[in-house]
């Protein structure tokens, strides 16, 4: 029979198929197995709809055979098969999908048809690894089979075949190896087994392959003799068939879920929480998600890739679909299986459509709900989670100009001055004193350093609770949140902490008026370093402290200035003196000694910087100033 040319600009399309559409050559096996599964599905649905007897679901299978000597790889199914006319129509016209046509016809009849194929191009991925493709097929109910042969771009021919089994057998002549490509890997039984496990593990029919094994010969190795081994072959089923996530909760144990997670995602410990969810309707999907126990070593680096595994009807499409997870929940591992997603022609990528956004939005709400439940009902486990991933939640509050702050605000924890334990904003709010107008916080490298601040000492003397912010992002996140339950956040080192009574304020004002000259002189000595010098009786046992004016706090100054790029910023500092401290009385004695007063001002400023946690610009000069005071 004469060679027939492919239709519809097929040479150009075939060239695209082989060289451009698919990213990885190994995808061809996924595509051929998916086609085989569709062929079996078609026959099964036909048997159900037409009442054909003698066909049992458990009798269907897909078989893989690799012949290294002949360099052939064969994929066989006992599905519906194809007539010569269907071979010509389905394989002779690229991008015509017989599976899609079958699905469309049966969906009109309200049949539940879960067919994988959509585009009619997956078959031609075989030419990425083979120089010749032979298709033998016998349609269900037909007397004879047909043979389709093609060596690629030049076309194809269709003849009769002696193969007389129902279904389809595809034989690929694997290309010779080159310097750039190792095509022989697609003849290796372990490589093939791995690819089936990776991409087609949940195809609903058994995928069989004869595996070569080795065993010790019976009776060998006895009486001091060296053991002898023999090679044997054993047929194995390579795929799991039924996905764990499609089983009901009653059918799956916690141990099975934990083992699945560890095997699937390469973790050594059980997940902290398993999240199972599924929906039908506008976006039909099933998701199996896991909250890891610890962060991967590269989690907080640029090398980390977020994303969920994406399956389409049990077939792996993407290993990491980033669009299904917001950055704030990038730590989540797991998978989504859907038959409704719009894939690109290679089925390696998603088209950004409404269904994808719907699924992503619902998953985000589900994850947030589960984390909140963990916080409320399993505090110990949530705090374990928080130690690994809390920083990411706080980044999520700040990113995108606070777009997700309301969704995340009840998930954040900070160390509290109450017994130095972690607390949520909701818990803090519930403990606030009736007269308390603000939620107070302090910033520093550790809770201990923050609680040692003069302002913290004064605050706790009044019986107020303090949140300790120890991560760089913390204050930025709270600035973005602005309020919690209409209570504003207040940095204790910001000017105007206002812990004094009206009487105390009046007394402080009178003292400031009396010592106006002293304060101005010290301000002159610290010109360029502080905006002003003022009195504050609310500094506890400390002689002085630094506060800030404006939007930039001392901690924000440090964070922003440590960034690799951008202009340097400077917080507007105010030196506050404690008029109740003995040092203030000493300053009053020095009021007429400008040089000595200037020296004391600089030492007090340096001390306040150290208490604040800010490094001195010139430690040697500060040491000299302290020595000068002593003598």
Order of alpha helices (4+ residues) and beta strands (2+ residues): alpha-alpha-beta-beta-alpha-alpha-beta-beta-beta-beta-alpha-beta-beta-alpha-beta-beta-beta-beta-beta-alpha-alpha-alpha-beta-beta-alpha-beta-alpha-alpha-beta-alpha-beta-beta-alpha-alpha-beta-beta-alpha-beta-alpha-alpha-alpha
